[in-house]
């Protein structure tokens, strides 16, 4: 059962008392097909509820941005995410931006591993690049 609920943009996140700790619903009221499998994976890999909530908030913020651009997770490139961080995250601290980037990196890694047909290309590089 849901312990509490709050609205973030047009998505709704419900905290659960058991794994996966949180469930995200899209603007139409359906369980989000991209975020929820990832959060479930995190929870069953031993992530603490606070970690799952933080990553859910990051992914909901990114989902809202994607919806505003009328695009999908799989269509995003590294350049698109660069635009997101230049425009949407401009007022955030470097620590917050790093946390968001880390979430997206792991999210894409999960989907690339879990269903490579849906996520054929991981848009984030394996290693840091100079310049």
Secondary structure, 3 states (H helix, E strand, C coil): CEEEEEEECCEEEEEECCCCCEEEECCCCCECCCHHHHHHHHHHCCCCHHHHHHHHHHHHHHHHHHHHHCCCHHHCCHHHHHHHHHHCCCCCCHHHHHHHHHHHHHHHHHHHHHCCCCCCCCCCCCCCCCC
